[in-house]
Amino acid sequence: MSGANLLEANLDETNLSGADLSGANLSKAFISTDLSGAKLLKANLAGADLSGSNLSGMKLSGLDFSDADLSSADLSGADLTYSDLSRAKLLKANFNGADLNQADLSRADLTHSDLSGAKLNKAVLNRASLLRADLRGADLSEADLAGVTLVEANLENADLTGCRVYGISTWNLKLKNTKQTNLVITRGGESIITVDNIEVAQFIYLLLNNEKVRQIIDAVTSKVVLILGRFTEERKAVLDAIREDLRRRDLTPLLFDFDKPTNKDVTGTVETLARMARFVIADLTDPSSIPHELATIVPFLRTTPVLPLRLVGTGGYSMFDDLRAYPWVLETYEYDNAGSLLSALSKVIAPANEMAERLRKTP
């Protein structure tokens, strides 16, 4: 059947294994069948329905599969170099070990597809969907991934060296042992900027090119005040009063409740919030978890002053004096009651404000 015109032909359940379809026009044909060993050199398969077909190990280099349906097809070990798979439906297709070097997969739907061990060097995948795709051990070096959806994809042991990742969607990826060197975050025609982490690529691009994002970050770091303490009934009233007063001063207070068991995630959250803050207010009255958290985060803050507060007549904790060795930890301010603290709050926070300005200007 070489050179045959099979446009829109229905070949469902036909056994085409070993058939010679070289140069045949199979555009929009229905070919959900076994094509193992068939000769498809220069065949036109644009828009064809090949869902569920067996094409494993076949030589399909340079063929036109644009707009074709290859859902659930077996293409494992196939040679698809330079092939046109643009806009193709490839849901749950098996490309395990396939060679897709320099293939065109732009706008293709590869949702849940198996691309483990596949070769995709310099392949074009812009705006393709790789939602929950298995890309373990795949070679995607220098591939064009601009606008690709990679949500929940498995990229463990994959090679992303030199990929273009502008506009990529990367939520909840598996990236164990993934090579992420020289990822290009800019569009074609723009000056090349590279990063080495696919999950921060979009953020870096927005930071560089979006004035509103920069304004938001500046606003956060210039106005946020992190308040640490215990949310017992008595202490919460004081912390709430501090928060309300800070709001009136055009600051953005963040309260963190330490009246819960501490764990690694809590400590990491506190450290992240502290690094974002202009300064930290730590109420040492009736301390519970706060000693451990301060001892963990204070050494790493450097540009974030820590202002300790304590109710007169209450004990702090003995190890706090060790933290005074860090120059960004201020003298503990002792207050008689919530009213006296609030009435003097401008004077109390003034050293923290001044230190924040000084530390941020220090090279």
The 8 nearest C-alpha neighbors of each residue, nearest first, counted from 0:
[[1, 20, 3, 19, 2, 23, 18, 21],
 [0, 2, 20, 21, 3, 23, 19, 22],
 [1, 3, 23, 22, 21, 0, 4, 20],
 [4, 2, 23, 0, 1, 5, 24, 20],
 [3, 5, 24, 6, 23, 2, 25, 0],
 [6, 4, 25, 8, 24, 3, 7, 28],
 [5, 7, 26, 25, 8, 4, 28, 24],
 [8, 6, 28, 27, 5, 26, 9, 29],
 [9, 7, 28, 5, 6, 10, 29, 25],
 [10, 8, 29, 11, 28, 7, 30, 5],
 [9, 11, 30, 13, 29, 8, 12, 28],
 [10, 12, 31, 30, 13, 9, 29, 32],
 [13, 11, 32, 14, 10, 31, 30, 33],
 [14, 12, 10, 11, 15, 32, 33, 30],
 [15, 13, 16, 33, 12, 32, 34, 10],
 [16, 14, 34, 18, 13, 33, 17, 37],
 [15, 17, 34, 35, 37, 36, 18, 14],
 [16, 18, 37, 36, 15, 35, 19, 38],
 [19, 17, 37, 15, 16, 20, 38, 36],
 [18, 20, 38, 1, 21, 0, 37, 17],
 [21, 19, 1, 39, 0, 23, 38, 18],
 [20, 22, 1, 40, 39, 23, 42, 19],
 [21, 23, 42, 2, 41, 1, 40, 20],
 [24, 22, 2, 3, 42, 20, 21, 1],
 [23, 25, 43, 4, 5, 26, 6, 42],
 [26, 24, 44, 5, 6, 28, 43, 23],
 [25, 27, 44, 45, 6, 47, 28, 46],
 [28, 26, 47, 46, 7, 6, 25, 45],
 [27, 29, 7, 8, 47, 25, 26, 6],
 [28, 30, 48, 9, 10, 47, 11, 31],
 [31, 29, 10, 49, 11, 32, 48, 28],
 [32, 30, 49, 52, 11, 50, 51, 29],
 [31, 33, 52, 12, 30, 11, 13, 34],
 [32, 34, 53, 52, 35, 16, 14, 15],
 [35, 33, 16, 15, 37, 53, 54, 32],
 [34, 36, 16, 54, 37, 33, 53, 17],
 [35, 37, 17, 16, 34, 57, 38, 18],
 [38, 36, 17, 18, 16, 34, 35, 19],
 [37, 39, 19, 20, 21, 40, 18, 36],
 [40, 38, 21, 20, 42, 41, 37, 59],
 [39, 41, 21, 42, 38, 22, 59, 20],
 [42, 40, 22, 21, 62, 39, 43, 61],
 [41, 43, 22, 23, 39, 40, 21, 24],
 [42, 44, 24, 25, 63, 26, 45, 23],
 [45, 43, 26, 25, 64, 47, 63, 46],
 [46, 44, 64, 65, 26, 47, 63, 67],
 [45, 47, 67, 27, 66, 26, 65, 44],
 [48, 46, 27, 67, 28, 44, 26, 45],
 [49, 47, 29, 68, 50, 30, 67, 28],
 [50, 48, 31, 69, 30, 52, 68, 47],
 [49, 51, 69, 70, 72, 31, 52, 68],
 [50, 52, 72, 71, 31, 70, 49, 53],
 [53, 51, 72, 32, 31, 49, 50, 33],
 [52, 54, 73, 33, 34, 55, 35, 72],
 [55, 53, 74, 35, 73, 57, 34, 52],
 [54, 56, 74, 75, 77, 73, 57, 53],
 [55, 57, 77, 76, 75, 54, 74, 58],
 [56, 58, 77, 55, 54, 59, 78, 36],
 [59, 57, 78, 60, 77, 56, 79, 39],
 [60, 58, 79, 78, 62, 57, 61, 39],
 [59, 61, 79, 80, 82, 78, 62, 58],
 [60, 62, 82, 81, 80, 59, 63, 83],
 [63, 61, 82, 60, 59, 41, 83, 64],
 [62, 64, 83, 45, 44, 65, 43, 82],
 [65, 63, 45, 84, 44, 67, 83, 62],
 [64, 66, 84, 85, 45, 67, 87, 63],
 [67, 65, 87, 46, 86, 45, 64, 85],
 [68, 66, 46, 47, 87, 64, 65, 45],
 [67, 69, 88, 48, 49, 50, 70, 87],
 [70, 68, 50, 49, 89, 72, 88, 67],
 [69, 71, 89, 90, 50, 92, 72, 68],
 [70, 72, 92, 91, 51, 50, 90, 69],
 [73, 71, 51, 52, 92, 69, 70, 50],
 [72, 74, 93, 53, 55, 54, 75, 92],
 [75, 73, 55, 54, 94, 77, 93, 72],
 [74, 76, 94, 95, 55, 97, 77, 93],
 [75, 77, 97, 56, 96, 55, 74, 95],
 [78, 76, 56, 57, 97, 74, 55, 75],
 [79, 77, 58, 98, 59, 60, 80, 97],
 [80, 78, 60, 99, 59, 82, 98, 77],
 [79, 81, 99, 60, 100, 102, 82, 78],
 [82, 80, 102, 61, 101, 60, 79, 100],
 [83, 81, 61, 62, 102, 79, 80, 60],
 [84, 82, 63, 103, 64, 65, 85, 102],
 [85, 83, 65, 64, 104, 87, 103, 82],
 [84, 86, 104, 105, 65, 87, 107, 83],
 [87, 85, 107, 106, 66, 65, 105, 84],
 [88, 86, 66, 107, 67, 84, 85, 65],
 [89, 87, 68, 108, 69, 70, 90, 107],
 [88, 90, 70, 109, 69, 92, 108, 87],
 [89, 91, 70, 110, 109, 92, 112, 88],
 [92, 90, 112, 71, 111, 70, 89, 110],
 [93, 91, 71, 112, 72, 89, 70, 90],
 [92, 94, 113, 73, 74, 95, 75, 112],
 [95, 93, 75, 114, 74, 97, 113, 96],
 [94, 96, 75, 114, 115, 97, 93, 117],
 [95, 97, 117, 116, 76, 75, 94, 115],
 [98, 96, 76, 77, 117, 94, 75, 95],
 [97, 99, 118, 78, 79, 100, 117, 80],
 [100, 98, 80, 119, 79, 102, 118, 97],
 [99, 101, 119, 120, 80, 102, 122, 118],
 [102, 100, 122, 121, 81, 80, 120, 99],
 [101, 103, 81, 82, 122, 99, 80, 100],
 [102, 104, 123, 83, 84, 85, 105, 122],
 [105, 103, 85, 124, 84, 107, 123, 102],
 [104, 106, 124, 85, 125, 107, 127, 103],
 [107, 105, 127, 86, 126, 85, 125, 104],
 [108, 106, 86, 127, 87, 104, 105, 85],
 [109, 107, 128, 88, 89, 110, 127, 90],
 [110, 108, 89, 129, 90, 112, 128, 107],
 [109, 111, 130, 90, 129, 112, 108, 132],
 [112, 110, 132, 91, 131, 90, 130, 109],
 [113, 111, 91, 92, 132, 109, 110, 90],
 [114, 112, 93, 133, 94, 115, 95, 132],
 [115, 113, 94, 134, 95, 117, 133, 112],
 [114, 116, 134, 135, 95, 117, 137, 113],
 [115, 117, 137, 96, 136, 95, 114, 135],
 [118, 116, 96, 137, 97, 114, 115, 95],
 [119, 117, 98, 138, 99, 100, 120, 137],
 [120, 118, 100, 139, 99, 122, 138, 121],
 [119, 121, 100, 139, 140, 122, 142, 118],
 [122, 120, 142, 141, 101, 100, 119, 140],
 [121, 123, 101, 142, 102, 119, 120, 100],
 [124, 122, 143, 103, 104, 105, 125, 142],
 [125, 123, 105, 104, 144, 127, 143, 122],
 [124, 126, 145, 105, 144, 127, 146, 147],
 [127, 125, 146, 147, 106, 105, 145, 124],
 [128, 126, 106, 107, 147, 124, 105, 125],
 [129, 127, 148, 108, 109, 130, 147, 110],
 [130, 128, 109, 149, 110, 132, 148, 131],
 [129, 131, 110, 150, 149, 132, 128, 152],
 [132, 130, 152, 151, 111, 110, 129, 150],
 [131, 133, 111, 152, 112, 129, 130, 110],
 [132, 134, 113, 153, 114, 115, 135, 152],
 [135, 133, 115, 114, 154, 137, 153, 132],
 [134, 136, 115, 155, 154, 137, 157, 156],
 [135, 137, 157, 156, 116, 115, 134, 155],
 [138, 136, 116, 157, 117, 134, 115, 135],
 [139, 137, 118, 158, 119, 140, 157, 120],
 [140, 138, 119, 120, 159, 142, 158, 137],
 [139, 141, 160, 159, 120, 142, 138, 161],
 [142, 140, 162, 161, 121, 120, 160, 139],
 [143, 141, 121, 122, 162, 139, 140, 120],
 [142, 144, 123, 163, 124, 145, 162, 125],
 [145, 143, 125, 164, 124, 147, 163, 142],
 [144, 146, 125, 165, 164, 147, 166, 143],
 [145, 147, 126, 166, 167, 125, 144, 165],
 [148, 146, 126, 167, 127, 144, 145, 125],
 [149, 147, 168, 128, 129, 150, 130, 167],
 [150, 148, 129, 130, 169, 152, 168, 147],
 [149, 151, 170, 130, 169, 152, 148, 131],
 [152, 150, 131, 172, 171, 170, 149, 130],
 [153, 151, 131, 132, 149, 172, 150, 130],
 [152, 154, 173, 133, 134, 155, 135, 172],
 [155, 153, 135, 134, 157, 174, 173, 152],
 [154, 156, 175, 174, 135, 177, 157, 153],
 [157, 155, 177, 136, 176, 135, 154, 175],
 [158, 156, 136, 137, 177, 154, 155, 135],
 [157, 159, 178, 138, 139, 160, 140, 177],
 [160, 158, 140, 139, 179, 178, 162, 161],
 [159, 161, 140, 180, 179, 158, 162, 181],
 [160, 162, 141, 181, 182, 140, 159, 180],
 [163, 161, 141, 142, 182, 159, 160, 140],
 [162, 164, 183, 143, 144, 145, 182, 165],
 [165, 163, 145, 144, 184, 167, 183, 162],
 [164, 166, 184, 145, 185, 167, 163, 186],
 [167, 165, 146, 145, 164, 201, 168, 147],
 [166, 168, 146, 147, 164, 165, 145, 148],
 [169, 167, 148, 149, 147, 150, 170, 166],
 [170, 168, 149, 150, 198, 167, 172, 171],
 [169, 171, 150, 172, 151, 168, 149, 198],
 [172, 170, 151, 150, 169, 173, 152, 149],
 [173, 171, 151, 152, 170, 174, 153, 169],
 [172, 174, 153, 154, 155, 175, 152, 171],
 [175, 173, 155, 177, 154, 172, 176, 153],
 [174, 176, 155, 177, 173, 156, 154, 157],
 [177, 175, 156, 155, 174, 178, 157, 154],
 [178, 176, 156, 157, 174, 155, 175, 158],
 [177, 179, 158, 159, 180, 160, 157, 176],
 [180, 178, 195, 159, 160, 196, 177, 182],
 [179, 181, 195, 160, 182, 178, 161, 159],
 [182, 180, 161, 193, 194, 195, 160, 183],
 [181, 183, 161, 193, 162, 194, 180, 195],
 [184, 182, 193, 163, 192, 185, 164, 162],
 [183, 185, 165, 164, 193, 192, 200, 163],
 [186, 184, 165, 183, 191, 192, 189, 187],
 [187, 185, 189, 165, 188, 184, 145, 163],
 [186, 188, 189, 185, 190, 191, 163, 165],
 [187, 189, 186, 190, 185, 191, 192, 183],
 [190, 188, 187, 186, 191, 185, 192, 184],
 [189, 191, 192, 188, 185, 187, 186, 183],
 [192, 190, 185, 189, 183, 193, 184, 186],
 [193, 191, 183, 184, 185, 190, 194, 182],
 [192, 194, 183, 182, 181, 184, 191, 195],
 [195, 193, 182, 181, 196, 200, 183, 192],
 [194, 196, 180, 179, 181, 182, 197, 193],
 [197, 195, 198, 199, 179, 194, 200, 182],
 [196, 198, 200, 199, 195, 179, 182, 164],
 [197, 199, 196, 200, 169, 201, 170, 202],
 [200, 198, 202, 197, 201, 196, 203, 194],
 [199, 201, 197, 203, 202, 198, 184, 204],
 [202, 200, 204, 203, 199, 205, 166, 167],
 [201, 203, 205, 199, 204, 200, 206, 198],
 [204, 202, 206, 200, 205, 201, 199, 207],
 [205, 203, 201, 207, 206, 202, 208, 200],
 [206, 204, 209, 202, 208, 207, 203, 201],
 [205, 207, 203, 204, 208, 213, 209, 212],
 [208, 206, 204, 205, 209, 203, 213, 210],
 [207, 209, 205, 206, 204, 210, 212, 203],
 [210, 208, 205, 212, 211, 206, 207, 213],
 [209, 211, 213, 212, 214, 208, 206, 207],
 [212, 210, 214, 213, 209, 215, 216, 206],
 [213, 211, 215, 214, 209, 210, 206, 216],
 [212, 214, 210, 216, 211, 215, 206, 217],
 [213, 215, 211, 217, 212, 216, 218, 210],
 [216, 214, 218, 212, 213, 217, 219, 211],
 [215, 217, 219, 213, 218, 214, 220, 212],
 [216, 218, 214, 220, 215, 219, 221, 213],
 [219, 217, 215, 221, 216, 220, 222, 214],
 [220, 218, 216, 223, 217, 222, 221, 215],
 [219, 221, 275, 276, 217, 277, 218, 222],
 [220, 222, 218, 277, 219, 217, 223, 276],
 [221, 223, 250, 251, 219, 220, 218, 277],
 [224, 222, 251, 276, 219, 277, 252, 220],
 [223, 225, 252, 276, 278, 279, 277, 251],
 [224, 226, 279, 253, 252, 276, 254, 280],
 [227, 225, 280, 254, 253, 281, 279, 255],
 [228, 226, 281, 255, 280, 282, 254, 225],
 [227, 229, 282, 257, 281, 256, 289, 230],
 [230, 228, 257, 258, 231, 256, 234, 235],
 [229, 231, 235, 258, 256, 234, 232, 228],
 [230, 232, 234, 233, 229, 235, 258, 236],
 [231, 233, 235, 234, 230, 236, 229, 237],
 [232, 234, 231, 235, 236, 237, 230, 229],
 [235, 233, 231, 237, 236, 232, 230, 229],
 [236, 234, 230, 238, 232, 237, 233, 231],
 [235, 237, 239, 234, 238, 233, 240, 232],
 [236, 238, 240, 234, 235, 239, 337, 241],
 [239, 237, 235, 241, 240, 236, 242, 234],
 [240, 238, 242, 236, 241, 237, 235, 243],
 [239, 241, 237, 243, 242, 238, 236, 244],
 [242, 240, 238, 244, 239, 243, 245, 237],
 [241, 243, 239, 245, 240, 244, 252, 238],
 [244, 242, 246, 240, 245, 241, 239, 247],
 [243, 245, 241, 247, 246, 242, 240, 248],
 [244, 246, 248, 242, 247, 250, 243, 241],
 [247, 245, 243, 250, 249, 248, 244, 251],
 [248, 246, 244, 245, 249, 243, 250, 242],
 [247, 249, 245, 246, 250, 244, 251, 243],
 [250, 248, 246, 247, 245, 251, 222, 244],
 [249, 251, 222, 246, 245, 248, 223, 252],
 [252, 250, 223, 222, 224, 246, 253, 249],
 [251, 253, 224, 223, 242, 225, 250, 254],
 [254, 252, 225, 226, 224, 255, 251, 223],
 [255, 253, 226, 225, 227, 252, 256, 242],
 [254, 256, 227, 226, 257, 253, 228, 225],
 [255, 257, 258, 230, 229, 228, 254, 227],
 [258, 256, 229, 259, 288, 228, 255, 289],
 [257, 259, 229, 256, 230, 260, 288, 231],
 [260, 258, 257, 261, 256, 288, 229, 287],
 [261, 259, 262, 258, 288, 257, 265, 287],
 [262, 260, 265, 259, 288, 263, 266, 257],
 [261, 263, 265, 264, 266, 260, 267, 259],
 [262, 264, 266, 265, 267, 261, 268, 292],
 [263, 265, 267, 266, 262, 268, 261, 269],
 [266, 264, 268, 262, 267, 263, 261, 269],
 [265, 267, 269, 263, 268, 264, 292, 270],
 [268, 266, 264, 270, 265, 269, 263, 271],
 [269, 267, 265, 271, 266, 270, 264, 272],
 [270, 268, 266, 272, 267, 271, 273, 265],
 [269, 271, 273, 267, 268, 272, 296, 274],
 [272, 270, 268, 274, 273, 269, 267, 275],
 [273, 271, 275, 269, 274, 270, 268, 276],
 [272, 274, 270, 276, 275, 271, 269, 225],
 [273, 275, 271, 272, 276, 270, 300, 303],
 [276, 274, 272, 220, 273, 271, 219, 277],
 [277, 275, 223, 273, 220, 278, 224, 274],
 [276, 278, 221, 220, 223, 224, 222, 303],
 [277, 279, 304, 303, 276, 224, 305, 351],
 [280, 278, 305, 225, 224, 306, 226, 304],
 [279, 281, 226, 306, 307, 305, 225, 227],
 [282, 280, 227, 307, 226, 308, 228, 283],
 [281, 283, 308, 228, 284, 309, 307, 227],
 [284, 282, 309, 286, 315, 308, 281, 285],
 [283, 285, 309, 286, 282, 310, 313, 315],
 [284, 286, 283, 287, 315, 313, 314, 229],
 [287, 285, 283, 284, 289, 288, 315, 290],
 [286, 288, 289, 285, 290, 258, 257, 229],
 [289, 287, 290, 257, 291, 286, 261, 292],
 [288, 290, 292, 291, 287, 286, 293, 257],
 [291, 289, 293, 292, 288, 294, 286, 287],
 [290, 292, 294, 289, 293, 288, 295, 287],
 [291, 293, 289, 295, 294, 290, 266, 296],
 [294, 292, 296, 295, 290, 297, 291, 289],
 [293, 295, 291, 292, 296, 297, 290, 322],
 [296, 294, 292, 293, 297, 291, 298, 266],
 [295, 297, 293, 270, 299, 298, 294, 292],
 [296, 298, 299, 293, 300, 294, 295, 322],
 [299, 297, 296, 300, 295, 325, 301, 294],
 [298, 300, 297, 296, 301, 295, 270, 274],
 [299, 301, 303, 297, 302, 298, 274, 296],
 [302, 300, 303, 299, 327, 298, 304, 358],
 [303, 301, 358, 300, 359, 304, 355, 327],
 [304, 302, 278, 300, 301, 277, 355, 305],
 [305, 303, 327, 278, 328, 351, 355, 279],
 [306, 304, 279, 328, 278, 280, 329, 327],
 [305, 307, 280, 329, 279, 281, 328, 304],
 [308, 306, 331, 281, 282, 280, 332, 305],
 [309, 307, 282, 332, 331, 333, 283, 281],
 [308, 310, 333, 284, 283, 282, 311, 332],
 [311, 309, 334, 333, 284, 313, 335, 312],
 [312, 310, 333, 335, 334, 313, 309, 336],
 [311, 313, 310, 314, 309, 335, 333, 284],
 [314, 312, 311, 310, 284, 315, 285, 309],
 [315, 313, 316, 312, 284, 285, 309, 283],
 [314, 316, 283, 284, 313, 317, 286, 285],
 [315, 317, 318, 319, 314, 290, 286, 283],
 [316, 318, 319, 320, 315, 321, 314, 290],
 [319, 317, 320, 321, 316, 322, 290, 294],
 [320, 318, 321, 322, 317, 316, 323, 290],
 [319, 321, 323, 322, 318, 317, 324, 316],
 [320, 322, 319, 323, 318, 324, 325, 317],
 [323, 321, 324, 320, 319, 325, 328, 294],
 [322, 324, 320, 325, 321, 328, 326, 319],
 [323, 325, 322, 321, 326, 320, 328, 327],
 [324, 326, 323, 327, 328, 322, 298, 297],
 [327, 325, 328, 324, 323, 329, 301, 304],
 [326, 328, 304, 325, 305, 329, 301, 303],
 [329, 327, 305, 326, 323, 325, 304, 306],
 [330, 328, 306, 305, 327, 331, 307, 304],
 [329, 331, 332, 328, 307, 306, 323, 308],
 [332, 330, 307, 308, 333, 329, 306, 309],
 [331, 333, 308, 330, 307, 309, 334, 347],
 [332, 334, 309, 311, 310, 308, 331, 335],
 [333, 335, 310, 311, 340, 336, 309, 332],
 [334, 336, 311, 310, 339, 333, 337, 340],
 [337, 335, 338, 339, 334, 340, 310, 311],
 [336, 338, 340, 339, 237, 341, 335, 334],
 [339, 337, 341, 340, 336, 342, 335, 343],
 [338, 340, 342, 336, 341, 337, 343, 335],
 [339, 341, 337, 343, 338, 342, 334, 344],
 [342, 340, 344, 338, 343, 339, 337, 241],
 [341, 343, 339, 340, 344, 338, 345, 337],
 [342, 344, 340, 341, 346, 345, 347, 339],
 [345, 343, 347, 341, 346, 342, 340, 348],
 [346, 344, 347, 348, 343, 349, 342, 341],
 [345, 347, 349, 344, 343, 348, 350, 342],
 [346, 348, 344, 345, 349, 343, 350, 332],
 [347, 349, 351, 345, 350, 346, 344, 352],
 [348, 350, 352, 346, 351, 347, 345, 353],
 [351, 349, 353, 352, 348, 354, 347, 346],
 [350, 352, 354, 348, 349, 353, 304, 355],
 [353, 351, 349, 355, 350, 354, 348, 356],
 [352, 354, 350, 356, 355, 351, 349, 357],
 [353, 355, 357, 351, 356, 352, 358, 350],
 [356, 354, 352, 358, 353, 357, 351, 304],
 [357, 355, 353, 354, 359, 358, 360, 352],
 [358, 356, 354, 360, 355, 359, 353, 361],
 [357, 359, 302, 361, 355, 360, 356, 354],
 [360, 358, 356, 361, 357, 302, 355, 362],
 [359, 361, 357, 358, 362, 356, 355, 302],
 [360, 362, 358, 359, 357, 356, 302, 355],
 [361, 360, 359, 358, 357, 302, 301, 356]]
